[in-house]
Amino acid sequence: MNFRIICIGKLKEQYLRDAEGEYFKRLSRFGVIYVTELKDSPVPAVASRAEEDAAKRTEGAAILKVLGSMNRNKHYVIALDRGGKDLSSEELAGKLSSLAAGGKSTVVFIIGGSLGMSDEVRSAADYTLSFGSKTYPHRLMRVILAEQIYRACKISVGETYHK
Amino acid sequence: MNFRIICIGKLKEQYLRDAEGEYFKRLSRFGVIYVTELKDSPVPAVASRAEEDAAKRTEGAAILKVLGSMNRNKHYVIALDRGGKDLSSEELAGKLSSLAAGGKSTVVFIIGGSLGMSDEVRSAADYTLSFGSKTYPHRLMRVILAEQIYRACKISVGETYHK
């Protein structure tokens, strides 16, 4: 199983790059993982709701363009969203395993930008996955997601993985 | 409001130390935050359930000892546990604000070790807070918690804080 993370903007902080890199390194024995970083749409420091929505839609359009280029028979798209299903790590592992068994070669995860995710992106995904009720910075979310993918792979092959 | 995090073991990874340090630095304008790192109880690589439970109880006893030394009228103890209440970031901010208004000077957060948290510790806490259904490494949890405390403080003073 391969994994692709689509997100907005670069990881500026070295410690986040190092953390994500560490999980990617560990993940490499389970499959290929790659990241598509799309350009963020800057908004003024004090932005109106309309300006924020416009920026979110621009970012969303860029994500939809990437999704449009994929063979959706082979790709399964999971949007990260607080309103989605808050699977446990074991349930996520089970889901990824059954996707692989069902012929999907790549699971695509989408992390929205600092303004969140547009409804269009949410609708275009096959599934929305929640990481609980809290809001996290989208860049830290990349690290949290990488760890959970790694954890899911470990669970799927029956290896122990501590809290 | 001051914050104290009680946890098991040290942060070995430099990127986690840097990430936690960054949030602590930002938090410093809201209050003092300090960490009490207790010794972990090593278990064999292949440990029996009984060995794991014994180690968890030993770690729990050390946590209880620290709690016992506190003036519980001034301290409010929140144990992090998947089975707890999965407050949103806004709800957590509201809770911390009302604790401060109610005369608590310090909120104490407890993160269990790699084997989890003993029932005794869970019972000794004033509240159990969940970060959703997923299991995270206890060291990464320190970073996730530090960010949420910082986010809660920002929300409480009415500052914007992006996703």
Interface residues (C-beta under 8 A of the other chain):
Chain A: E13 Q14 Y15 L16 D18 A19 E22 D86 L87 S88 S89 E91 L92 G112 G113 S114 L115 G116 S130 F131 G132 S133 K134 T135 Y136 P137 H138 L140 V143 I144 E147 Q148 R151 H162 K163
Chain B: E13 Q14 Y15 L16 D18 A19 E22 D86 L87 S88 S89 E91 L92 G112 G113 S114 L115 G116 S130 F131 G132 S133 K134 T135 Y136 P137 H138 L140 V143 I144 E147 Q148 R151 H162 K163
